Amino acid sequence: MRIAATITKEDYWNFNKFTMFHIPKARTTMLLSLHGFPVIIFVVLSFIGIPLLYRIGASIVLGAVVDGILIYFIKHRIMSLVEGSKGLLGEHTFEINETGFKESTEVNQSEYSWDGVSSIEQDKHNIYLFIGKVQVHIIPKKSFSTKEEGKQFFQKMKDYRRAASTH
């Protein structure tokens, strides 16, 4: 099976959101950051002697503002990293068969056996093919003609990987 895809900044951002909330180490860090600010605000206001109801309200409101700013800066930083990174964004061709996975861009070609694939994940936006712990290939679902074609591609990848791991 073969699919041509255009990977955009938004696809890359969706991947980073997926990572922040689905990869255990990243999820723990993100949740501590998002929940830590309201708790810190609550504790500081407790020491000042602010009444409980005001502490709760201020912690929620200020925590939400700080969390929004944090997410804005994270997104801004991630988006600035992909600027000028040839081969990361743009046109990609993905091909899968029983022996492995191939990806081609204007600047490189990658080929992996299914044994080299550590996991295959998906969310509502993309399919993610993880190679080891630090490399991932993003396959946008919008690249498929139909939702069914995307489901078949994902399932075929899972089947090929499963078959390779039993040999």
Secondary structure, 3 states (H helix, E strand, C coil): CEEEEEECHHHHHHHHHHHHHHCHHHHHHHHHHHHHHHHHHHHHHHHHCCCHHHHHHHHHHHHHHHHHHHHHHHHHHHHHHHCCCCCCCEEEEEEEECCEEEEECCCCEEEEEHHHEEEEEECCCEEEEEECCCEEEEEEHHHCCCHHHHHHHHHHHHHHHHHHHCC
